[in-house]
Amino acid sequence: MGEITVDEFQREARDWLGANATHAPRDYGAICPPDLVERGLAWHRRIREAGFAGIHWPTRYGGRGLTAEHNAAWQFECAVAGVPSVFNMVGLVLTGGALLKFGTPEQQQQHLAATLSTEHVWCQLFSEPGAGSDLGGLSTRAERDGDRFIVNGQKVWCSGGRYSNWGILMARTDPDAPKHEGISFFLFPMHLPGVEVRPLRQMTGESEFDEVFFADVELPADHLLGPLHGGWNVGMAVLTSERGHIGTSVIGLERRLEAMSKLAEGRDLGAVERDRLASLLSKGSAYKAMAQRQGPIASTAASLMKLGITEMMFDTAELRADLAGPSAMLDGPDAFGMLQAPGGRIAGGTSQVQRNIIGERLLGLPREPKG
């Protein structure tokens, strides 16, 4: 397609979205919910045909061969338009990044183009009941047996597990090694015998996530990605290397602040409620400024923002419920928001883990004692 500057590309993306955004499902964020899968797939195929999927992937795998800055511009314009930038974030961002950095030529040939076409749809098999945000504490095992690994264990909070045909799995391959050194990273077919996927019912009544069980699953050894026992470095490189999320997070935060500011409309708030709302809006504005200062490279500011915005949205849900009165305890959006809010303290890294990161890496406090 020839060279194109980031500004030229961004104008191209903006014009295309202006003409095509009506075909998109609502902006569901990073993970497509089960009820929007068909619309999400159709939107992704439209994106791909227009050259906006795998923007910074090599052309030999179906990408456009541009840069991470071009990809960030696409994400930003999608956030402005209020549409999903990708159907399968785990595939296009995490798996694709891992394959491009650590994959063998055979693995890249097998999976990259198929992921862009959504022939391969991916889920993330990282979190466990006893090791949610502490990946180093995972206990799912993959024991070497000749030309295969035997996998046993359980994963939880798996987004898209029931509609994915592939997963990225982190499992313990050396139980005697220090916890971060005995983990390996695998490309995992979800339909192998011994795999069971169960929807995980939340207190909102929805089942957005799944739990996955492995019982003597025979995984071919050539599905190992990167070095044996070196999966921790593979996983961390993938999770921290993506760029472009800061601009989109600012757009999302601005919309949250706009919605929060409307809580007072049509209500005669007392002094206490006005003070609570003003405090929340002030905090949100501070987080927005922090995001704009951080730039494209992730830092401990990301943990400050994650913790702060999570707590801000939890307090906002409580304020909405208080303003709605007793009816908020029954049904409707205020009740749903109150039930949904605690999940933000778990998703994407728990608030406790964010506090540890801030305390140890930013404030220089002693590491938390390990029991």
Buried (B, 14 or more C-beta within 10 A) or exposed (E): EEEBEBEEBBBBBBEBBEEBBEEBBEBBEBBBBBEBBEBBBBBBBBBBEBBBBBBBBEEEBBBBBBBBBBBBBBBBBBBBBBBBBBBBBBBBBBBBBBBBEBBEEEBBBBBBBBBBBBEBBBBBBBBBEEBBBBBBBBBBBBBBEEEBBBBBBBBBBBBBBBBBEBBBBBBBBBEEEEBBBBBBBBBBBBEBEBBEBBBBEBEBEBBBBBBBBBEEBEBEBEBBBBEBBBBBBBBEBBBEBBBBBBBBBBBBBBEBBEEBEEBBEEEEBEEEBEEBBEEBBEBBEBBBEBBEEBEEEBEBBBBBBBBBBBBBBBBBBBBBBBBBEEEBEEEEEBBBBBBBBEBBBBBEBBBBBBEBBBBBEEEEEEEEEEE
